[in-house]
Amino acid sequence: MTVCVVFSTKDVASMNIFNNITSITEFEPTGYPFDGFEVLKHGKVELLRTNEQLVFFERINSLDYDEFIFASKHSSQSKKPTLTVHACGNFGPADLGGKPNTLSNANALRMLSLYKGLIEKQLSGFEVSLEVTHHGPFVEKPHAWIEIGSSIEQWENEKVGGTVAEVILNSLKKPLPTAPVVIGIGGGHYAVKFSEMEGGYAFGHIMPKYAQNYFNKDILEQMINKTISKPERIIIEKKGVKAQQELREKISKWTELEIVTV
């Protein structure tokens, strides 16, 4: 199985992580150029750079890899130093790449591996968080995003880039962790409750309260079928959803998966 770690030349944090990965581990040229840059290889891992913004990198589905990890910046108005992990997809409109009302294939155990790696690093001054499913591109193969946030100060910080690079490389060197795979519904964008639970569970797609108006049978089926491996449970944050009882009734009608309320 070949894993491709994807970087954007338009993203300062992304290239910071790339430069650190290639300084930590020796990657060899493959002889295959992409967007004018040599694709690099070490064992079953390849590094690919694109001149596109990662959220709009729809050409990714023409590439012959088994799994993708996106190394990216994270932006927020708070500019709070944050390291995040999430899956991509759109519950509603495709305002930042991808397809409307369409989720990508989330690799829940890879997300758990990256998240645990960030937690173990205990980088001073940084919060570590899962984010809910959001933005593009649409990705057909299993994937995960890992990000440095939330401003230029953190994006350019070589120590931070080195930490994230080590987390990615360590994740790829060892078997994926084991935990019950689940999907989550409720809460805010940074999925605080589900982040606290990550480890006991491996979250795939997470729908926040602000996207709940888009919840329907098709979206639920996508959350289930596009989380790899198949989820065992659906976790609802009871204080972070609208009309909890109605939501539970809809879910029970549409799937036999166990519903857990926290």
C-alpha positions in Angstrom: 0.0 0.0 0.0 1.4 3.4 -1.0 0.6 6.5 1.0 0.9 9.9 -0.5 1.5 12.9 1.7 0.3 16.0 -0.2 1.7 19.6 0.1 0.9 22.9 -1.5 3.5 25.4 -2.6 0.9 28.1 -2.0 0.7 27.1 1.7 3.5 28.3 4.0 2.7 25.7 6.7 2.5 22.9 4.2 6.0 23.7 2.8 7.3 24.1 6.3 6.2 20.5 7.1 7.6 19.3 3.7 11.0 20.8 4.3 11.2 19.2 7.8 10.1 15.8 6.6 12.8 15.8 3.9 15.4 16.9 6.4 14.4 14.2 8.9 14.2 11.3 6.4 16.0 10.8 3.1 13.5 10.6 0.3 14.7 9.6 -3.2 13.5 11.1 -6.6 11.0 8.9 -8.4 11.6 10.3 -11.8 8.0 11.4 -11.9 7.4 15.2 -12.0 4.1 16.7 -10.9 3.4 20.5 -11.3 7.1 20.9 -12.0 8.3 19.2 -8.8 9.8 15.8 -8.5 7.7 13.3 -6.5 9.9 11.9 -3.8 9.8 8.4 -2.3 10.9 6.5 0.8 9.6 2.9 1.0 5.9 2.9 0.6 5.5 6.7 1.2 5.6 9.3 -1.5 5.7 13.1 -1.1 3.8 15.2 -3.8 3.8 18.9 -4.2 1.1 20.9 -6.1 0.8 24.5 -7.1 -2.9 24.4 -6.3 -4.5 25.2 -2.9 -5.1 21.9 -1.3 -8.9 22.5 -0.8 -9.3 22.9 -4.6 -6.9 20.0 -5.5 -9.5 17.9 -7.4 -6.9 16.3 -9.6 -6.0 14.2 -6.6 -8.4 11.5 -7.8 -6.4 10.9 -11.0 -3.4 9.9 -8.8 -2.7 6.2 -8.2 -2.3 6.0 -4.4 -4.0 4.0 -1.7 -4.2 6.7 0.9 -3.6 10.4 1.2 -2.5 12.6 4.1 -2.8 16.4 3.6 -0.3 18.6 5.4 -1.8 22.1 5.6 -2.2 25.4 7.4 -5.2 26.1 9.6 -6.7 29.6 9.7 -8.9 31.2 12.3 -9.8 34.7 13.4 -8.6 34.0 16.9 -5.1 33.2 15.6 -4.8 30.8 18.6 -1.9 28.3 18.2 -3.7 25.1 17.3 -2.8 21.7 15.7 -5.8 20.0 14.1 -6.8 16.8 12.5 -10.0 16.3 10.4 -11.6 14.8 7.3 -12.9 16.7 4.3 -16.3 17.0 2.7 -19.3 19.3 2.5 -22.6 18.7 4.4 -24.0 21.7 2.4 -22.6 24.1 -0.3 -19.1 23.6 -1.6 -17.8 27.1 -0.6 -14.2 25.9 -0.3 -13.7 23.1 -2.8 -15.2 19.6 -3.1 -18.7 18.9 -4.1 -22.0 20.1 -2.5 -23.6 17.7 0.0 -20.8 15.2 -0.6 -18.3 13.7 1.8 -14.9 12.2 1.1 -13.6 8.9 2.4 -12.3 9.6 6.0 -9.6 7.3 7.4 -10.6 7.3 11.0 -7.7 5.2 12.3 -5.2 7.4 10.5 -6.9 10.4 12.0 -6.5 8.8 15.5 -2.9 8.0 14.8 -2.1 11.6 13.9 -4.1 13.0 16.7 -2.4 10.8 19.3 0.9 11.7 17.9 0.2 15.4 18.3 -1.0 14.9 21.9 2.1 12.9 22.8 4.3 15.7 21.5 2.8 18.1 24.0 4.0 21.1 22.0 4.0 24.0 24.5 1.4 26.7 23.9 -0.6 24.7 21.4 -4.0 23.2 21.7 -4.6 19.9 19.9 -8.1 19.3 18.4 -10.2 17.3 16.1 -12.2 19.5 13.7 -15.5 18.6 12.1 -15.7 17.6 8.5 -15.4 20.6 6.2 -14.1 21.9 2.9 -12.6 20.2 -0.2 -11.3 18.6 -2.2 -13.5 15.6 -2.8 -11.2 12.6 -2.2 -12.2 9.1 -3.3 -9.4 7.3 -1.4 -9.1 7.2 2.4 -7.5 10.4 3.7 -6.8 12.6 6.7 -5.8 16.2 7.2 -3.2 17.5 9.7 -2.8 21.2 10.1 -0.8 23.9 11.8 -2.8 26.9 13.0 -3.7 29.6 13.1 -1.5 32.4 11.8 1.7 33.1 9.9 3.6 33.1 13.1 2.8 29.4 13.6 2.8 28.5 9.9 6.5 29.6 9.5 7.7 28.2 12.9 10.3 25.5 12.0 10.0 23.8 15.4 6.2 23.4 14.9 6.8 22.2 11.3 9.3 19.7 12.6 6.9 18.4 15.2 4.1 17.8 12.7 6.6 16.2 10.3 7.7 13.8 13.0 4.1 13.0 13.8 3.4 12.2 10.1 6.5 10.0 9.8 5.9 8.2 13.0 2.3 7.5 12.0 3.5 5.9 8.8 6.2 3.8 10.4 4.0 1.9 12.7 0.7 0.0 12.5 -2.4 2.0 12.9 -3.9 2.1 16.4 -7.0 0.1 17.2 -10.2 1.6 18.6 -14.0 1.4 17.9 -14.6 3.5 14.8 -17.5 6.0 15.2 -19.1 9.1 13.7 -20.1 12.1 15.6 -23.0 14.6 15.5 -23.1 17.8 17.4 -21.0 20.4 19.1 -18.9 23.2 17.6 -16.3 23.4 14.9 -13.5 22.2 17.1 -15.4 19.2 18.4 -14.2 19.7 22.0 -16.2 16.8 23.4 -15.3 14.4 20.7 -11.6 15.4 20.9 -11.7 14.4 24.6 -13.1 11.0 23.6 -10.6 10.4 20.7 -8.5 7.5 21.7 -11.2 5.5 23.4 -12.9 5.9 20.0 -11.6 6.7 16.5 -13.9 9.4 15.0 -14.4 9.6 11.3 -16.9 12.1 10.0 -18.2 14.6 12.4 -21.2 16.9 11.8 -21.4 20.1 13.9 -24.5 21.7 15.1 -24.2 24.5 12.6 -24.5 22.1 9.7 -27.4 20.1 11.2 -29.9 21.7 8.9 -28.3 19.6 6.1 -28.8 16.3 8.0 -30.8 13.8 6.1 -30.7 10.1 5.2 -28.3 10.5 2.4 -25.8 12.5 4.5 -26.1 9.9 7.3 -25.4 7.1 4.9 -22.4 9.0 3.6 -21.0 9.6 7.1 -21.3 5.9 7.7 -20.2 4.5 4.3 -17.4 7.1 3.8 -15.8 6.5 7.2 -13.1 3.8 7.0 -13.4 1.3 8.6 -17.2 1.0 8.9 -18.4 2.8 12.1 -19.7 0.7 15.0 -21.6 3.5 16.7 -23.0 7.0 16.3 -22.1 9.4 19.1 -24.4 12.4 19.7 -23.3 15.3 21.9 -26.7 15.9 23.6 -26.0 19.5 24.5 -24.6 20.3 21.1 -27.5 19.3 18.8 -30.9 20.7 18.0 -34.1 18.6 18.7 -32.2 15.7 20.1 -35.1 13.3 20.4 -36.2 14.0 16.8 -32.6 13.4 15.6 -32.4 10.1 17.4 -35.7 9.0 15.9 -34.5 9.8 12.4 -31.2 8.0 12.9 -33.0 4.9 14.4 -35.2 4.8 11.3 -32.4 5.0 8.9 -29.7 2.8 10.4 -29.3 -0.1 12.9 -26.1 1.3 14.3 -26.0 1.9 18.1 -26.6 5.4 19.2 -24.6 6.7 22.1 -25.5 10.1 23.7 -22.8 11.9 25.7 
